[in-house]
Amino acid sequence: MVYLRHHGFPSPLLDWSRSPYVAAFFAFRDLQPEGGKRSIYAFCEMPEGHKGGVVGEPQIRSIGPYVRSDPRHFRQQSDYTICASFDHSWRFHSHEDVLVHRRPEQDFLWKFDLPSTERIKVLRLLNDYNLNAFSLFDSEETLLETMWFREHILKVAAGRA
């Protein structure tokens, strides 16, 4: 499931990065977000030091970071969570089933909204540290994406500055 997730196939996994910089790259990568803002989420598993709940209710479970997968997994400093319940068999659930109706002994999620107007500034700074589509994906398509970004977007933005 981890390999499939990294290649765009739908799965019940959410993938997270242990790096706030990688998270910022993904938040700002797309041109046009909805609502004029970008969001970065931070997840805390077991804020009370343990998990609790009711048998048969959904729980979020961590998978990783040490899983066998695509090299992207390591470049992106990935971790994964899955939300499931067990009642004679496993059933997948939306993470929102747990996070919206959060119990104190469950996990916690923070959402940070940032203005889309900062997109070029953020991506320029990340690119200065060689954090870009090519360094995170290592494909011909993302090499071209990174070249386009450097040659067209950054140079055009620098000309306006």
C-alpha atoms as a printed R data frame, in Angstrom:
    type eleno elety resid chain resno       x      y       z
1   ATOM     1    CA   MET     A     1   0.000  0.000   0.000
2   ATOM     2    CA   VAL     A     2   2.911  2.360   0.715
3   ATOM     3    CA   TYR     A     3   4.360  1.890  -2.772
4   ATOM     4    CA   LEU     A     4   0.966  2.428  -4.367
5   ATOM     5    CA   ARG     A     5   0.353  5.548  -2.270
6   ATOM     6    CA   HIS     A     6   3.618  7.105  -3.466
7   ATOM     7    CA   HIS     A     7   2.541  6.589  -7.062
8   ATOM     8    CA   GLY     A     8  -0.890  8.178  -6.750
9   ATOM     9    CA   PHE     A     9  -3.008  5.055  -6.305
10  ATOM    10    CA   PRO     A    10  -5.866  5.551  -3.816
11  ATOM    11    CA   SER     A    11  -5.305  3.788  -0.523
12  ATOM    12    CA   PRO     A    12  -6.578  4.053   3.048
13  ATOM    13    CA   LEU     A    13  -3.148  5.348   4.109
14  ATOM    14    CA   LEU     A    14  -2.347  8.954   4.837
15  ATOM    15    CA   ASP     A    15   1.278  9.774   4.282
16  ATOM    16    CA   TRP     A    16   3.052 12.280   6.463
17  ATOM    17    CA   SER     A    17   6.522 13.748   6.353
18  ATOM    18    CA   ARG     A    18   8.691 14.047   9.426
19  ATOM    19    CA   SER     A    19  10.096 17.202   7.778
20  ATOM    20    CA   PRO     A    20   8.171 20.481   8.017
21  ATOM    21    CA   TYR     A    21  10.088 21.590   4.898
22  ATOM    22    CA   VAL     A    22   8.850 18.657   2.833
23  ATOM    23    CA   ALA     A    23   5.324 19.329   4.128
24  ATOM    24    CA   ALA     A    24   5.674 22.983   3.070
25  ATOM    25    CA   PHE     A    25   6.824 21.920  -0.407
26  ATOM    26    CA   PHE     A    26   3.730 19.775  -0.911
27  ATOM    27    CA   ALA     A    27   1.457 22.494   0.482
28  ATOM    28    CA   PHE     A    28   2.825 25.124  -1.923
29  ATOM    29    CA   ARG     A    29   3.613 22.976  -4.989
30  ATOM    30    CA   ASP     A    30   0.249 23.306  -6.770
31  ATOM    31    CA   LEU     A    31  -0.564 26.538  -8.575
32  ATOM    32    CA   GLN     A    32  -4.128 27.247  -7.511
33  ATOM    33    CA   PRO     A    33  -5.474 26.047  -4.166
34  ATOM    34    CA   GLU     A    34  -9.059 26.494  -3.115
35  ATOM    35    CA   GLY     A    35  -9.717 29.454  -0.846
36  ATOM    36    CA   GLY     A    36  -6.409 31.266  -1.333
37  ATOM    37    CA   LYS     A    37  -4.599 29.435   1.438
38  ATOM    38    CA   ARG     A    38  -2.273 26.497   1.907
39  ATOM    39    CA   SER     A    39  -2.552 24.104   4.835
40  ATOM    40    CA   ILE     A    40   0.101 22.130   6.662
41  ATOM    41    CA   TYR     A    41  -0.978 19.540   9.212
42  ATOM    42    CA   ALA     A    42   0.918 18.254  12.232
43  ATOM    43    CA   PHE     A    43  -0.067 14.905  13.747
44  ATOM    44    CA   CYS     A    44   0.664 13.807  17.313
45  ATOM    45    CA   GLU     A    45   0.164 10.166  18.102
46  ATOM    46    CA   MET     A    46  -0.652  9.298  21.710
47  ATOM    47    CA   PRO     A    47  -0.463 12.785  23.274
48  ATOM    48    CA   GLU     A    48  -1.223 11.197  26.667
49  ATOM    49    CA   GLY     A    49   1.453  8.499  26.208
50  ATOM    50    CA   HIS     A    50  -1.022  5.707  25.448
51  ATOM    51    CA   LYS     A    51  -4.029  4.867  23.306
52  ATOM    52    CA   GLY     A    52  -7.445  3.981  24.522
53  ATOM    53    CA   GLY     A    53 -10.876  3.526  23.103
54  ATOM    54    CA   VAL     A    54 -13.746  1.152  22.698
55  ATOM    55    CA   VAL     A    55 -13.410 -2.219  20.964
56  ATOM    56    CA   GLY     A    56 -14.856 -1.994  17.486
57  ATOM    57    CA   GLU     A    57 -14.457  1.797  17.231
58  ATOM    58    CA   PRO     A    58 -12.028  3.255  14.691
59  ATOM    59    CA   GLN     A    59  -8.462  3.952  15.787
60  ATOM    60    CA   ILE     A    60  -5.562  5.555  13.968
61  ATOM    61    CA   ARG     A    61  -2.513  3.323  13.748
62  ATOM    62    CA   SER     A    62   0.967  4.287  12.622
63  ATOM    63    CA   ILE     A    63   2.848  2.356   9.963
64  ATOM    64    CA   GLY     A    64   6.487  3.163   9.442
65  ATOM    65    CA   PRO     A    65   8.845  4.856   9.003
66  ATOM    66    CA   TYR     A    66  10.787  1.641   8.395
67  ATOM    67    CA   VAL     A    67   8.864 -0.025   5.596
68  ATOM    68    CA   ARG     A    68  10.088 -1.429   2.320
69  ATOM    69    CA   SER     A    69   8.981  0.886  -0.435
70  ATOM    70    CA   ASP     A    70   9.973  3.178  -3.239
71  ATOM    71    CA   PRO     A    71  13.066  5.391  -2.671
72  ATOM    72    CA   ARG     A    72  10.647  8.340  -2.532
73  ATOM    73    CA   HIS     A    73   9.665  7.122   0.910
74  ATOM    74    CA   PHE     A    74  13.116  7.985   2.273
75  ATOM    75    CA   ARG     A    75  13.587 11.184   0.261
76  ATOM    76    CA   GLN     A    76  10.276 12.542   1.549
77  ATOM    77    CA   GLN     A    77  10.927 11.334   5.136
78  ATOM    78    CA   SER     A    78   7.597  9.545   5.069
79  ATOM    79    CA   ASP     A    79   5.501  8.026   7.796
80  ATOM    80    CA   TYR     A    80   1.982  6.653   7.396
81  ATOM    81    CA   THR     A    81  -1.203  6.263   9.346
82  ATOM    82    CA   ILE     A    82  -4.258  4.152   8.713
83  ATOM    83    CA   CYS     A    83  -7.632  4.373  10.421
84  ATOM    84    CA   ALA     A    84  -9.404  1.077  11.027
85  ATOM    85    CA   SER     A    85 -11.622 -0.853  13.388
86  ATOM    86    CA   PHE     A    86 -11.868 -4.550  14.124
87  ATOM    87    CA   ASP     A    87 -15.172 -6.317  14.664
88  ATOM    88    CA   HIS     A    88 -14.686 -9.901  13.395
89  ATOM    89    CA   SER     A    89 -12.783 -8.373  10.444
90  ATOM    90    CA   TRP     A    90 -10.813 -5.212   9.670
91  ATOM    91    CA   ARG     A    91 -12.724 -2.235   8.299
92  ATOM    92    CA   PHE     A    92 -11.083  0.957   7.064
93  ATOM    93    CA   HIS     A    93 -12.411  4.358   8.168
94  ATOM    94    CA   SER     A    94 -11.727  7.988   7.414
95  ATOM    95    CA   HIS     A    95  -9.203  9.561   9.777
96  ATOM    96    CA   GLU     A    96 -11.837 12.221  10.403
97  ATOM    97    CA   ASP     A    97 -13.945  9.577  12.188
98  ATOM    98    CA   VAL     A    98 -11.371  9.713  14.996
99  ATOM    99    CA   LEU     A    99 -10.052 13.262  14.757
100 ATOM   100    CA   VAL     A   100 -13.416 15.058  14.614
101 ATOM   101    CA   HIS     A   101 -14.766 13.124  17.610
102 ATOM   102    CA   ARG     A   102 -11.449 13.088  19.436
103 ATOM   103    CA   ARG     A   103 -11.144 11.335  22.760
104 ATOM   104    CA   PRO     A   104  -8.388 12.526  25.136
105 ATOM   105    CA   GLU     A   105  -6.639  9.152  24.841
106 ATOM   106    CA   GLN     A   106  -6.599  9.312  21.049
107 ATOM   107    CA   ASP     A   107  -4.414 11.235  18.635
108 ATOM   108    CA   PHE     A   108  -4.343 14.951  17.894
109 ATOM   109    CA   LEU     A   109  -4.121 16.997  14.712
110 ATOM   110    CA   TRP     A   110  -3.166 20.643  14.204
111 ATOM   111    CA   LYS     A   111  -3.856 22.588  11.008
112 ATOM   112    CA   PHE     A   112  -1.770 25.602   9.996
113 ATOM   113    CA   ASP     A   113  -3.182 27.800   7.221
114 ATOM   114    CA   LEU     A   114  -0.721 29.937   5.267
115 ATOM   115    CA   PRO     A   115  -1.503 32.522   2.569
116 ATOM   116    CA   SER     A   116  -1.045 31.398  -1.019
117 ATOM   117    CA   THR     A   117   0.594 34.738  -1.760
118 ATOM   118    CA   GLU     A   118   3.750 33.328  -0.135
119 ATOM   119    CA   ARG     A   119   4.026 30.484  -2.680
120 ATOM   120    CA   ILE     A   120   6.999 31.755  -4.704
121 ATOM   121    CA   LYS     A   121   8.905 32.894  -1.588
122 ATOM   122    CA   VAL     A   122   8.478 29.510   0.090
123 ATOM   123    CA   LEU     A   123   9.355 27.466  -3.015
124 ATOM   124    CA   ARG     A   124  12.393 29.687  -3.730
125 ATOM   125    CA   LEU     A   125  13.712 29.182  -0.201
126 ATOM   126    CA   LEU     A   126  13.150 25.415  -0.376
127 ATOM   127    CA   ASN     A   127  14.799 25.283  -3.811
128 ATOM   128    CA   ASP     A   128  17.848 27.093  -2.359
129 ATOM   129    CA   TYR     A   129  18.240 24.022  -0.122
130 ATOM   130    CA   ASN     A   130  17.671 21.727  -3.124
131 ATOM   131    CA   LEU     A   131  14.268 20.693  -1.873
132 ATOM   132    CA   ASN     A   132  12.188 20.537  -5.041
133 ATOM   133    CA   ALA     A   133  10.141 18.128  -7.141
134 ATOM   134    CA   PHE     A   134  13.229 16.490  -8.632
135 ATOM   135    CA   SER     A   135  15.016 15.921  -5.310
136 ATOM   136    CA   LEU     A   136  11.830 14.429  -3.809
137 ATOM   137    CA   PHE     A   137  10.676 12.286  -6.769
138 ATOM   138    CA   ASP     A   138  13.762 11.717  -8.983
139 ATOM   139    CA   SER     A   139  11.990 11.285 -12.324
140 ATOM   140    CA   GLU     A   140  12.408 12.846 -15.747
141 ATOM   141    CA   GLU     A   141   9.051 14.585 -15.362
142 ATOM   142    CA   THR     A   142  10.028 16.197 -12.086
143 ATOM   143    CA   LEU     A   143  13.454 17.153 -13.466
144 ATOM   144    CA   LEU     A   144  11.614 19.103 -16.176
145 ATOM   145    CA   GLU     A   145   9.194 20.535 -13.610
146 ATOM   146    CA   THR     A   146  12.118 21.743 -11.500
147 ATOM   147    CA   MET     A   147  13.931 23.203 -14.520
148 ATOM   148    CA   TRP     A   148  10.747 25.026 -15.585
149 ATOM   149    CA   PHE     A   149  10.262 26.368 -12.086
150 ATOM   150    CA   ARG     A   150  13.864 27.625 -11.864
151 ATOM   151    CA   GLU     A   151  14.073 29.044 -15.389
152 ATOM   152    CA   HIS     A   152  10.596 30.469 -15.789
153 ATOM   153    CA   ILE     A   153   8.939 31.082 -12.436
154 ATOM   154    CA   LEU     A   154  11.936 32.125 -10.326
155 ATOM   155    CA   LYS     A   155  13.593 34.233 -13.040
156 ATOM   156    CA   VAL     A   156  10.315 35.962 -13.934
157 ATOM   157    CA   ALA     A   157   9.592 36.635 -10.248
158 ATOM   158    CA   ALA     A   158  13.158 37.955  -9.758
159 ATOM   159    CA   GLY     A   159  12.665 40.314 -12.705
160 ATOM   160    CA   ARG     A   160   9.619 41.810 -10.986
161 ATOM   161    CA   ALA     A   161  11.387 42.248  -7.674
